[in-house]
Amino acid sequence: MSVVVRIALLRPMARLDPLGWGPRLAEALITRSQVVSGLRDETARRTTAAEEAVALCRRLVAERPDRHRTALARALVARAGVPDVRPTTAIIAELTEAIGYVEGSSDRLGLVALATARTLLAQHRSQLGEAREALTSTRLALRAWAGAEPLTADDRARRIVTLLAAGEGATALGRHDEALDVRRQAWDAYRALPWRYRFRWKAAGANTAVNLAFSMAVNGRHRDALELLTASAADLEVLRSVTPVPGHRVSADALLAESHCRQALGEVEAAERAAAGAVDLLRPWVDQTPGVRGSGLAKALRAHGSLLLETGRPDEGLARLAEAVEVARDGGGVPLARALMALVPARMTVGAWDDVEPLLEELLPLCRQRADDLPEVFRPLLVQGLCAVTVMSAFKRGDEDPPPPGTRIAGMTGTAAGREAVELARSLVAGQPTYRGLLSAALFGLERALNRSGDVAGAAEALRECVALRRELADEDPAHRAGLSQALGNLGNRLDALGRLDEAYDAHRESVEQARAADGGLPPAEVADALRNLAASLAALGRLDEAGRALAEADRLVAT
């Protein structure tokens, strides 16, 4: 008997005997609210069934609170699980109420309701940018699933959704190893389902594959990620046809993961095409994705804009990045901060200096406001924004001279921004050494600001620390030699100004050595600059022949 027929038969019986037949009707309504199909107005039908179940269970609890609280929790969870346009805060309140009814439950139905409620709560916390709370909720949900063992095949599939939510929370907090681990667990669990359940939960399987591919890409396994995405293409096509809104969203995520891999593998044009495809997939569905408010589109626009810049199409790239900011403003938070930070250096690169300061005036307060409740995201972004202030305070803008030292940009002087950036970056490195590159960039920016303000000795000290960090990074990855060469060259110039000629020569000599390295990444003009600095240092020491040879080599490089 179909669930629709069962509901029709149970309604009159429940009116005659609410306590006898009401629980059975509530169960049938909850089941109906969970049925997903491609029928027209299907979401409205699911919503109606869930709302009827909630209203019925509230009446049952009013009559027998000791017996029907689990049923009410399950009805509330079913109502919260229907995708609609209700405010996220209202859904969170509903889930919190449901959790309160079953939090101390020891029976299987209560534990399953608790696990499902905590998973949904995590998903909606993520939409509000509350990544830490979301991750905590998924861990509690996994504990509830463990208590509900042995699980049915459907419950094992629902546990996969919990693992996916855990992976999303870990990714938002920069815990990429943890995200890779839970997503691999989710993928193994999906493949262990019987085939008919894999078909029924194809959406979860597609999500699992795409999320795992992204984690693989972040951890450097680009070829493995591309193979997994290729194997999932058919499932994604089915998902787009059956459930268009989530299907297009997941397909766009797959394209962005592919774009990331292609870019890392040097296939920049293919990466740009994949990112463009993600944008095209998402545009028609932004207004139909409840609670997300365009954050997925903002992410795709950011990726595409950056790749357009990389492929030599600055006007199109800037337009995409500016659109990403406008789209992200609807939701604010993390998407907006990331979109602003992507647009700032892009506008600097093309010399659109007058358009940069308003972006920083929006970015810096946003990052400071959220730096304590989500430090993993907003503190690095704040450091980058502060470094941008130091850049604006130090460089010429076209034919204009740099602003006078002490000029306030986005409400800060270059030295104040540089000192705050260094302090914040040091705190990040103390917790996670991967931020050493960010700290070295902050020190490099502070050095410029200090030098322009007349504190040459302070600039030299900042550069010594910067050089030490970049030397560590270059030992681990030769790609950092370019940055090391630049820092050494600046250090040599500051030591020259302080009259410490022997130390200056050592710095310039090593700068040239790093710049000459085949994997240093510096263009010939910058290698020539390093040679000219060395020539000046040699001349100051009276080693004129060597200075002449260095200058001649610099001239040959520029000529070629």
C-alpha positions in Angstrom: 0.0 0.0 0.0 1.4 3.4 -1.0 2.0 5.9 1.7 -0.5 8.3 0.2 -3.2 5.7 0.4 -2.2 4.8 3.9 -2.5 8.5 5.0 -5.9 8.8 3.4 -7.2 5.7 5.3 -5.7 6.7 8.6 -7.0 10.3 8.7 -10.6 9.5 9.5 -9.6 6.8 12.0 -7.2 9.3 13.8 -10.1 11.8 14.1 -12.2 9.1 15.8 -9.4 7.8 18.0 -6.5 10.2 18.1 -4.5 8.4 20.7 -5.0 5.0 19.1 -4.5 5.9 15.4 -2.8 9.3 15.6 0.8 7.9 16.1 0.3 5.7 13.0 -0.9 8.6 10.9 2.0 10.7 12.2 4.5 8.0 11.2 2.9 7.8 7.7 3.1 11.6 7.3 6.8 11.6 8.4 7.5 8.9 5.8 5.6 11.0 3.1 7.6 14.1 4.0 10.9 12.2 3.3 9.8 10.9 -0.2 11.8 12.8 -2.9 10.6 12.6 -6.5 10.6 14.6 -9.6 6.9 15.5 -9.4 5.7 19.1 -9.8 5.3 20.9 -6.5 7.0 18.0 -4.7 8.5 20.3 -2.1 5.1 21.7 -1.2 3.7 18.2 -0.8 6.6 17.2 1.5 6.2 20.4 3.5 2.4 19.9 3.9 2.9 16.3 5.2 5.6 17.4 7.6 3.6 20.3 9.0 0.6 18.0 9.5 2.8 15.5 11.3 4.2 18.2 13.6 0.7 19.6 14.4 -0.6 16.0 15.1 2.4 15.1 17.3 2.0 18.3 19.3 -1.5 17.3 20.1 -0.4 13.8 21.1 2.3 15.2 23.4 -0.2 17.5 25.0 -2.2 14.4 25.9 0.6 12.0 26.7 3.9 13.8 27.0 5.6 10.7 28.4 4.9 8.6 25.2 5.1 10.9 22.1 8.1 13.2 22.6 10.2 11.1 20.2 7.5 11.2 17.6 7.4 15.0 17.9 11.1 15.2 17.6 11.0 13.0 14.4 8.3 15.2 12.9 10.2 18.4 13.6 13.3 16.8 12.1 11.3 15.8 9.0 10.0 19.4 8.7 13.5 20.8 9.0 14.7 18.4 6.4 12.4 19.7 3.6 14.2 22.2 1.4 12.3 25.4 1.4 12.8 29.2 1.8 12.3 29.5 5.5 14.9 31.5 7.4 17.9 29.4 8.6 17.4 30.8 12.1 13.8 29.4 12.2 15.0 25.9 11.1 17.8 26.0 13.7 15.2 26.8 16.4 13.0 23.9 15.2 16.0 21.5 15.3 17.1 22.7 18.7 13.6 21.9 20.0 13.7 18.4 18.5 17.1 17.7 20.1 15.7 18.7 23.5 13.1 16.0 23.2 15.5 13.1 22.5 18.9 14.3 23.8 18.9 11.8 26.7 17.2 9.0 24.6 18.5 5.5 24.7 16.1 3.8 22.3 17.0 3.4 18.6 14.3 5.7 17.1 15.3 8.5 19.5 19.0 8.2 18.8 18.3 8.2 15.0 16.2 11.3 15.4 19.0 12.9 17.5 21.7 12.0 15.0 19.6 13.4 12.1 18.7 16.6 13.9 22.3 17.3 14.8 23.4 16.7 11.2 20.8 19.1 9.9 21.8 21.6 12.6 25.4 21.3 11.5 24.5 22.0 7.9 22.5 25.1 8.8 25.2 26.3 11.2 27.6 26.1 8.3 25.3 28.3 6.2 25.6 31.0 9.0 29.4 30.7 8.9 29.5 28.9 12.3 32.0 26.3 11.3 33.2 25.4 14.8 29.7 24.8 16.1 28.8 22.8 13.0 31.8 20.5 13.4 30.9 20.0 17.1 27.3 19.1 16.1 28.5 16.5 13.6 30.7 14.8 16.2 27.7 14.6 18.5 25.7 13.2 15.7 28.3 10.5 15.0 28.2 9.6 18.6 24.4 9.2 18.4 24.8 7.0 15.3 27.2 4.8 17.2 24.7 4.4 20.0 22.0 3.4 17.5 23.9 0.5 16.1 23.1 -1.8 14.3 21.9 0.6 11.6 19.6 -0.1 8.7 20.9 0.5 5.2 19.0 3.8 5.1 20.5 4.9 8.4 23.9 4.0 7.2 23.3 6.3 4.2 22.1 9.1 6.6 25.3 8.6 8.6 27.2 9.3 5.3 25.5 12.7 5.2 26.8 13.3 8.8 30.3 12.5 7.7 29.9 14.9 4.7 28.9 17.7 7.1 31.9 16.9 9.3 34.1 17.2 6.3 32.6 20.6 5.4 33.2 21.9 8.9 36.8 20.6 9.0 37.5 22.2 5.6 36.1 25.6 6.8 38.4 25.5 9.7 41.4 24.6 7.6 41.7 21.1 9.0 42.3 19.4 5.6 43.8 16.2 6.9 40.7 15.6 9.1 38.4 16.5 6.2 40.1 14.0 3.9 39.8 11.3 6.5 36.1 11.7 7.2 35.3 12.0 3.4 37.2 8.8 2.7 35.1 7.2 5.5 32.0 8.5 3.8 33.1 7.2 0.4 33.9 3.7 1.8 30.5 3.6 3.6 28.7 4.6 0.4 30.4 1.9 -1.7 29.6 -0.6 1.0 25.8 0.0 0.7 23.7 -2.6 -1.3 23.3 -1.5 -4.9 19.6 -0.5 -4.6 20.5 1.8 -1.7 23.4 3.3 -3.6 20.8 4.1 -6.3 18.4 5.5 -3.8 21.1 7.7 -2.2 22.8 8.6 -5.4 22.8 12.3 -4.4 24.8 11.5 -1.2 27.1 9.4 -3.3 27.7 12.2 -5.8 28.3 14.7 -3.0 30.7 12.2 -1.4 32.7 11.7 -4.5 33.0 15.5 -5.3 33.9 16.4 -1.7 36.5 13.6 -1.5 38.0 14.8 -4.8 38.3 18.3 -3.4 40.1 17.1 -0.3 42.4 15.0 -2.5 43.2 18.1 -4.6 43.9 20.2 -1.5 46.3 17.5 -0.3 48.1 17.4 -3.7 46.6 14.3 -5.1 45.4 16.0 -8.3 45.4 13.0 -10.7 43.5 10.9 -8.2 40.9 13.6 -7.8 40.4 14.0 -11.5 39.9 10.2 -11.9 37.3 10.2 -9.2 35.5 13.2 -10.8 35.5 11.5 -14.2 34.0 8.3 -12.7 31.3 10.4 -11.0 30.2 12.3 -14.2 27.3 10.0 -15.0 25.9 10.1 -11.5 26.1 13.9 -11.6 24.1 14.0 -14.8 21.4 11.8 -13.3 21.3 14.1 -10.2 20.9 17.2 -12.3 17.9 15.7 -14.1 16.1 14.3 -11.0 16.9 17.1 -8.5 18.0 20.1 -10.5 18.9 22.6 -7.8 21.2 20.4 -5.6 22.3 18.6 -8.8 23.6 21.7 -10.4 25.2 22.9 -7.2 27.1 19.6 -6.8 28.0 19.6 -10.4 29.4 23.1 -10.1 31.5 22.0 -7.1 32.8 19.2 -9.2 33.9 21.7 -11.9 35.6 23.9 -9.3 37.5 20.9 -8.0 38.5 20.0 -11.5 39.6 23.6 -12.1 41.7 23.5 -9.0 43.4 20.3 -10.2 44.0 21.6 -13.7 45.5 24.8 -12.5 47.9 22.9 -10.2 48.9 20.7 -13.1 49.7 23.7 -15.3 46.6 23.2 -17.5 45.5 26.8 -17.0 43.2 27.1 -20.0 41.4 23.9 -19.1 41.1 25.2 -15.5 39.5 28.4 -16.8 37.0 26.5 -18.9 36.0 24.4 -15.9 35.5 27.4 -13.6 33.5 29.2 -16.4 31.3 26.1 -16.5 30.7 26.2 -12.8 29.5 29.8 -13.1 27.2 29.0 -15.9 25.7 26.0 -14.0 25.0 28.1 -10.9 23.6 31.3 -12.3 20.1 30.1 -13.1 19.7 28.4 -9.7 20.9 31.0 -7.2 17.5 32.3 -6.2 16.2 28.7 -5.8 18.9 27.5 -3.3 17.4 28.1 0.2 19.7 29.6 2.8 22.8 29.8 0.6 22.2 33.3 -0.9 24.7 33.0 -3.7 27.8 32.0 -1.8 28.4 29.1 -4.2 28.2 31.5 -7.2 30.5 33.9 -5.4 33.1 31.2 -5.0 32.8 30.2 -8.6 33.1 33.8 -9.8 36.2 34.2 -7.7 37.9 31.1 -9.1 37.0 32.1 -12.7 38.1 35.7 -12.2 41.5 34.7 -10.9 42.0 32.3 -13.8 41.0 35.0 -16.3 43.7 37.2 -14.9 46.2 34.4 -15.0 45.4 33.8 -18.7 45.9 37.4 -19.6 42.3 38.7 -19.7 42.4 41.4 -17.0 39.2 43.2 -17.9 37.1 40.1 -17.8 38.8 38.8 -14.7 38.2 42.1 -12.8 34.6 42.0 -13.9 34.1 38.5 -12.5 35.8 39.3 -9.2 33.8 42.5 -8.8 30.6 40.5 -9.5 31.7 38.0 -6.9 31.8 40.8 -4.3 28.3 42.0 -5.2 26.9 38.4 -5.1 28.6 37.7 -1.8 27.2 40.9 -0.1 23.8 39.2 0.0 25.1 36.7 2.6 28.2 38.5 4.0 30.6 36.6 6.3 33.2 34.3 4.8 32.2 34.5 1.1 32.2 38.3 1.2 35.6 38.5 3.0 37.1 36.1 0.5 35.6 37.9 -2.5 36.9 41.3 -1.2 40.4 39.9 -0.6 40.5 38.4 -4.1 39.5 41.8 -5.7 42.0 43.9 -3.7 45.3 42.6 -5.3 43.6 42.2 -8.7 42.8 46.0 -8.7 46.3 46.8 -7.5 47.9 44.7 -10.3 46.1 46.8 -13.0 46.8 50.0 -11.2 43.2 50.8 -10.1 44.5 52.2 -6.8 41.5 54.5 -6.2 39.2 51.6 -6.2 41.2 49.6 -3.6 40.8 51.7 -0.4 37.0 51.4 -0.3 37.4 47.6 -0.5 39.8 47.6 2.4 37.6 49.8 4.4 34.9 47.1 4.1 37.2 44.1 4.5 39.2 45.1 7.6 36.2 45.7 9.9 34.5 42.6 8.7 37.6 40.5 9.5 38.1 42.1 12.9 34.5 41.6 13.9 34.7 37.8 13.1 38.4 37.2 14.0 37.6 35.7 17.4 34.6 33.5 16.6 36.2 32.1 13.4 39.9 32.8 13.6 40.9 30.1 11.2 39.3 32.0 8.4 39.3 35.6 9.3 42.7 36.1 10.9 44.6 35.1 7.8 42.3 37.3 5.7 42.9 40.1 8.1 46.7 39.7 7.8 46.4 39.8 4.0 44.2 42.9 4.1 46.7 44.7 6.4 49.5 43.7 4.1 47.6 45.4 1.3 47.6 48.6 3.3 51.4 48.4 3.6 51.6 47.9 -0.1 49.4 50.9 -0.8 51.5 53.0 1.5 54.8 52.2 -0.2 54.4 52.0 -3.9 54.0 54.5 -6.8 50.7 54.6 -8.5 51.3 55.1 -12.2 53.2 58.4 -12.6 52.4 59.6 -9.0 54.8 59.3 -6.1 54.0 57.1 -3.2 51.9 58.8 -0.5 54.0 60.6 2.2 55.0 58.4 5.1 52.4 58.6 7.8 49.5 58.9 5.4 46.5 56.9 6.6 45.0 54.4 4.2 41.8 52.6 5.1 42.2 54.4 8.5 45.7 53.1 9.2 49.3 54.1 8.5 51.6 51.6 6.8 53.6 51.0 9.9 50.5 50.4 12.1 49.1 48.0 9.6 52.4 46.2 9.2 52.9 45.8 13.0 49.3 44.5 13.4 49.8 42.1 10.5 53.1 40.7 11.9 51.6 40.2 15.4 48.6 38.4 14.0 50.7 36.3 11.7 53.0 35.3 14.5 50.1 34.0 16.5 48.9 32.0 13.5 52.4 30.4 13.1 52.5 29.5 16.7 49.4 27.3 16.2 50.2 26.1 12.7 53.6 26.4 11.0 52.0 26.4 7.5 51.4 30.2 8.1 55.1 30.9 7.9 54.7 32.2 4.3 52.0 34.6 5.5 54.3 35.8 8.3 57.2 36.4 5.9 54.9 38.5 3.7 53.8 40.5 6.7 57.4 41.1 7.7 58.3 42.1 4.1 55.4 44.7 4.1 56.3 46.0 7.6 59.9 46.5 6.4 58.9 48.7 3.5 56.7 50.8 5.8 59.5 51.2 8.4 62.1 52.1 5.8 59.9 54.8 4.4 59.3 56.2 7.9 63.0 56.5 8.4 63.5 53.5 10.7 66.1 51.8 8.7 67.4 49.7 11.6 63.9 48.5 12.3 63.4 47.6 8.7 66.7 45.6 8.7 65.5 43.6 11.8 62.2 42.8 10.1 64.0 41.6 7.0 66.4 39.4 9.0 63.4 37.5 10.4 61.8 37.5 7.0 65.0 36.0 5.4 65.2 33.3 8.1 61.6 32.2 7.4 62.0 32.3 3.6 65.3 30.3 3.9 63.4 27.6 5.8 60.6 27.6 3.2 63.1 27.5 0.3 64.8 24.5 1.8 61.5 22.7 1.9 60.3 23.9 -1.5 62.6 25.6 -4.1 59.7 27.6 -5.4 60.3 30.0 -2.5 63.8 30.9 -3.7 62.3 33.9 -5.6 60.9 35.4 -2.4 64.1 34.7 -0.5 66.2 36.5 -3.2 63.9 39.6 -2.9 64.2 39.7 0.9 68.0 39.3 0.8 68.3 42.1 -1.7 66.2 44.4 0.4 68.2 43.4 3.5 71.5 44.2 1.7 70.2 47.6 0.7 69.2 48.4 4.4 72.6 47.2 5.6 74.3 49.4 3.0 72.4 52.4 4.3 73.5 51.5 7.9 77.1 51.4 6.7 77.5 47.6 7.5 79.1 46.9 4.1 80.5 43.4 4.7 77.1 42.1 5.9 75.4 43.9 3.0 77.7 42.2 0.5 76.9 38.8 2.0 73.2 39.5 1.6 73.5 40.7 -2.0 75.8 37.8 -3.0 73.2 35.2 -1.6 70.4 37.2 -3.3 72.1 36.7 -6.7 72.8 33.0 -6.0 69.1 32.4 -5.3 68.0 34.5 -8.2 70.3 32.6 -10.6 68.8 29.3 -9.5 66.9 27.6 -12.4 63.8 27.1 -10.2 64.0 30.6 -8.6 61.1 31.9 -10.6 62.5 35.4 -11.0 62.2 37.1 -14.5 65.5 38.4 -16.0 64.8 42.0 -15.1 64.7 41.1 -11.4 67.8 39.0 -11.6 69.4 42.0 -13.2 68.3 44.2 -10.3 69.9 41.7 -7.8 73.2 41.9 -9.9 73.1 45.7 -9.8 72.6 45.7 -6.1 75.6 43.3 -5.8 77.7 45.6 -8.1 77.0 48.6 -5.9 77.9 46.6 -2.8 81.2 45.5 -4.4 82.0 49.0 -5.5 81.5 50.3 -2.0 84.0 47.7 -0.8 86.5 48.9 -3.5 86.2 45.7 -5.6 85.7 47.6 -8.8 86.5 44.9 -11.3 84.0 42.5 -9.8 81.5 45.3 -9.7 82.0 45.9 -13.4 81.5 42.2 -14.3 78.3 42.1 -12.3 76.9 45.2 -14.1 77.9 43.7 -17.5 76.0 40.6 -16.7 73.0 42.6 -15.6 73.0 44.6 -18.9 73.2 41.3 -20.9 70.1 40.0 -19.1 68.1 43.1 -19.8 69.2 43.1 -23.4 67.9 39.5 -23.9 
